[in-house]
Amino acid sequence: MLVIKNLSKKYKNSGRYSIENLNLVVKSGEIFGFLGKNGAGKSTAIKCLTGIIPFEKGQILICGHDIKTNPIAAKKNIGYVPDDHAVYDNLTGREYVTFMGNVYEVEKAVLEKRINLFAHLFSMANYLDKQIKSYSHGMKQKICIIAALIHNPPLWVLDEPLMGLDPQSIDEIKAYMLEHKKHGNTVLFSSHNIDMVEKLCDRAAILHNGRLLEIVDVKKLVKAGVSLEKYFLKLTKN
């Protein structure tokens, strides 16, 4: 599903790599987490694999497509939810999701069916025809999620998806992560919420100062009675 080989990224005027020599494989049908403190490299890795920013070294394959040499094919397989709600505020929710569906060439009948389905699942049916600028933080997050899922992407990528959300919204998003996985798709998300990663993820990459420390089999760790939080803090204490 996702293969990252020797990925390195250094921002202009920075004295160090934001992400250095990252190697990992994320499989189909799993929920995979990126864990790390602020500045660990989580968002940088996500922006590289979604093609938002260029990178100096390495290779990223999405469903076999190289994000550098075949970006269109690679991005067609990704649904991305950023952490900054980058949407067109003057559009209604329906208009925005329809626009994104057209970008991904979703057939009209399928598009309308999916909009109605997701509006129901994420409690947005009463807000679809209102302008996005009138939305709360949580509603903006959910309309971004609907737009990211509208083409049924094999790889659903979320950057800090639950920041500032109410318990009902959190429950809806977590439930659909599990549903997306159930159909053989992959979910990858970054988070500071270690408890969420422990409950949802099959595996998680622990990043620290731009480097991968370890890929943890979360299910095995939990089965062994080891706290992911304590394990994470021990690995990243320096």
C-alpha positions as CSV (number, residue, x, y, z in Angstrom):
1,M,0.0,0.0,0.0
2,L,2.7,2.5,1.1
3,V,6.4,2.1,0.8
4,I,8.8,4.7,2.0
5,K,12.5,4.2,1.2
6,N,15.3,6.3,2.7
7,L,13.2,9.4,2.9
8,S,15.0,12.6,3.9
9,K,13.7,16.2,4.0
10,K,15.5,19.4,5.1
11,Y,13.7,22.7,5.0
12,K,15.5,25.8,3.6
13,N,17.7,27.5,6.2
14,S,17.4,24.6,8.6
15,G,20.4,23.1,10.2
16,R,19.0,19.6,10.4
17,Y,16.8,17.2,8.6
18,S,13.1,17.3,9.6
19,I,12.9,13.7,8.6
20,E,16.1,11.6,7.9
21,N,16.5,8.2,6.3
22,L,12.9,7.0,7.0
23,N,12.1,3.5,5.9
24,L,8.8,1.8,6.4
25,V,6.1,-0.3,4.7
26,V,2.4,0.2,5.6
27,K,0.2,-2.8,4.5
28,S,-3.2,-3.0,3.1
29,G,-6.0,-3.5,5.7
30,E,-4.2,-1.9,8.7
31,I,-4.4,1.2,10.8
32,F,-1.0,2.7,11.2
33,G,0.0,5.5,13.5
34,F,2.7,8.1,13.6
35,L,3.7,9.0,17.1
36,G,6.1,11.6,18.2
37,K,6.6,14.8,20.1
38,N,6.4,18.2,18.5
39,G,9.1,18.5,15.8
40,A,9.5,14.8,15.5
41,G,8.8,14.8,11.8
42,K,5.3,13.4,11.7
43,S,3.7,16.2,9.6
44,T,6.7,16.5,7.4
45,A,6.6,12.8,6.5
46,I,2.9,13.0,5.8
47,K,3.3,16.1,3.6
48,C,6.0,14.3,1.7
49,L,4.0,11.1,1.1
50,T,0.9,13.1,0.0
51,G,3.1,15.1,-2.5
52,I,2.5,18.5,-0.8
53,I,6.2,19.2,-0.3
54,P,9.3,18.0,-2.2
55,F,12.0,15.9,-0.6
56,E,15.7,15.7,-1.2
57,K,16.3,12.0,-0.9
58,G,14.4,8.7,-1.1
59,Q,11.4,7.2,-2.8
60,I,7.7,7.0,-1.9
61,L,5.4,4.5,-3.5
62,I,1.6,4.7,-3.2
63,C,-0.1,1.5,-4.4
64,G,3.0,1.0,-6.6
65,H,3.0,4.5,-8.0
66,D,6.0,6.8,-7.3
67,I,4.9,10.1,-5.8
68,K,7.7,11.9,-7.7
69,T,7.6,10.4,-11.1
70,N,3.9,9.5,-11.3
71,P,2.2,12.0,-8.9
72,I,-1.3,11.9,-10.4
73,A,-1.7,8.2,-10.3
74,A,-0.3,8.1,-6.7
75,K,-2.6,10.9,-5.5
76,K,-5.7,9.2,-6.9
77,N,-5.1,6.5,-4.3
78,I,-4.9,8.9,-1.3
79,G,-7.5,10.7,0.7
80,Y,-5.8,13.4,2.8
81,V,-7.2,15.3,5.8
82,P,-4.8,18.1,6.8
83,D,-4.5,19.7,10.2
84,D,-5.5,23.2,9.1
85,H,-8.9,22.8,7.4
86,A,-7.8,24.1,4.0
87,V,-11.2,24.5,2.4
88,Y,-13.1,27.1,0.3
89,D,-15.1,28.9,3.0
90,N,-17.5,30.6,0.6
91,L,-18.7,27.3,-0.8
92,T,-21.4,25.2,0.9
93,G,-20.3,21.8,2.2
94,R,-22.1,20.1,-0.6
95,E,-20.5,22.3,-3.2
96,Y,-17.0,21.6,-1.8
97,V,-17.4,17.8,-1.6
98,T,-18.9,17.8,-5.1
99,F,-15.9,19.7,-6.4
100,M,-13.5,17.2,-4.8
101,G,-15.5,14.3,-6.2
102,N,-15.2,15.9,-9.7
103,V,-11.5,16.3,-9.2
104,Y,-11.3,12.5,-8.5
105,E,-13.6,11.8,-11.4
106,V,-16.3,10.1,-9.3
107,E,-19.4,9.3,-11.3
108,K,-22.4,11.6,-10.6
109,A,-24.7,9.0,-9.2
110,V,-22.0,7.5,-7.0
111,L,-21.0,10.9,-5.8
112,E,-24.5,11.8,-4.7
113,K,-24.9,8.5,-3.0
114,R,-21.6,8.9,-1.1
115,I,-22.3,12.5,-0.1
116,N,-25.6,11.4,1.5
117,L,-24.0,8.4,3.2
118,F,-21.2,10.3,4.7
119,A,-23.4,13.3,5.7
120,H,-25.5,10.8,7.7
121,L,-22.5,9.0,9.2
122,F,-20.8,12.2,10.4
123,S,-24.0,14.0,11.4
124,M,-23.6,16.7,8.7
125,A,-26.9,16.2,6.8
126,N,-28.4,19.5,8.2
127,Y,-25.3,21.5,7.4
128,L,-24.4,20.4,3.9
129,D,-26.1,23.4,2.2
130,K,-24.7,26.0,4.5
131,Q,-21.5,27.9,3.7
132,I,-18.4,26.4,5.2
133,K,-17.4,29.8,6.8
134,S,-20.4,29.3,9.1
135,Y,-19.1,25.9,10.3
136,S,-17.6,25.2,13.7
137,H,-14.1,23.7,14.0
138,G,-15.6,20.2,14.3
139,M,-17.8,20.6,11.2
140,K,-14.9,21.9,9.1
141,Q,-12.9,18.9,10.2
142,K,-15.8,16.5,9.2
143,I,-16.4,18.2,5.8
144,C,-12.7,17.7,5.1
145,I,-13.0,14.1,6.0
146,I,-16.0,13.6,3.8
147,A,-14.1,15.2,0.9
148,A,-11.1,13.0,1.5
149,L,-13.2,9.8,1.5
150,I,-15.5,10.7,-1.5
151,H,-13.4,8.7,-4.0
152,N,-13.0,5.7,-1.6
153,P,-9.2,6.0,-1.4
154,P,-7.2,2.8,-0.6
155,L,-5.0,5.0,1.6
156,W,-6.7,7.5,4.0
157,V,-4.2,9.8,5.6
158,L,-5.0,12.1,8.5
159,D,-2.8,14.6,10.3
160,E,-3.9,15.1,13.9
161,P,-7.5,14.3,13.1
162,L,-9.1,14.7,16.5
163,M,-7.6,18.0,17.7
164,G,-10.3,20.1,19.3
165,L,-13.2,17.8,18.5
166,D,-16.2,16.9,20.8
167,P,-16.6,13.3,22.0
168,Q,-19.4,12.6,19.5
169,S,-17.3,13.7,16.5
170,I,-14.3,11.7,17.8
171,D,-16.5,8.6,18.1
172,E,-17.8,9.0,14.5
173,I,-14.3,9.4,13.1
174,K,-12.8,6.5,15.0
175,A,-15.7,4.3,13.9
176,Y,-15.2,5.0,10.3
177,M,-11.4,4.4,10.5
178,L,-12.3,0.9,11.6
179,E,-15.0,0.6,8.8
180,H,-12.5,1.8,6.2
181,K,-10.0,-0.8,7.4
182,K,-12.6,-3.6,7.3
183,H,-12.9,-3.2,3.5
184,G,-9.2,-3.9,3.0
185,N,-8.2,-0.2,3.0
186,T,-5.4,1.5,5.0
187,V,-5.6,4.3,7.5
188,L,-2.5,6.3,8.4
189,F,-2.7,9.1,11.0
190,S,-0.4,11.1,13.2
191,S,-1.4,11.9,16.7
192,H,-0.3,13.1,20.2
193,N,-3.1,11.0,21.6
194,I,-1.3,7.8,22.6
195,D,-4.4,6.3,24.1
196,M,-6.2,6.6,20.7
197,V,-3.2,5.0,18.9
198,E,-3.2,2.1,21.4
199,K,-6.9,1.4,20.9
200,L,-7.0,1.8,17.1
201,C,-3.7,1.0,15.5
202,D,-2.3,-2.3,14.4
203,R,1.2,-0.8,14.3
204,A,2.8,2.6,15.0
205,A,6.0,4.3,14.0
206,I,7.7,6.2,16.8
207,L,9.6,9.2,15.5
208,H,12.0,11.4,17.4
209,N,14.0,14.4,16.2
210,G,13.4,13.4,12.6
211,R,14.4,9.8,12.9
212,L,12.4,6.5,13.2
213,L,13.2,4.9,16.5
214,E,11.0,1.8,16.2
215,I,7.9,0.4,14.5
216,V,5.8,-1.0,17.3
217,D,3.3,-3.9,16.9
218,V,0.7,-2.3,19.1
219,K,-1.6,-5.3,19.3
220,K,1.3,-7.5,20.6
221,L,2.4,-4.8,23.0
222,V,-1.1,-4.5,24.5
223,K,-1.5,-8.3,24.6
224,A,1.8,-8.5,26.6
225,G,0.3,-6.0,29.1
226,V,2.8,-3.2,28.2
227,S,1.5,0.4,28.2
228,L,2.2,2.1,24.8
229,E,2.5,5.4,26.6
230,K,5.2,4.2,29.0
231,Y,7.0,2.5,26.1
232,F,6.9,5.7,24.0
233,L,8.1,7.9,26.9
234,K,11.0,5.5,27.6
235,L,12.1,5.5,23.9
236,T,11.9,9.3,23.6
237,K,13.1,10.5,27.0
238,N,16.4,11.9,25.6
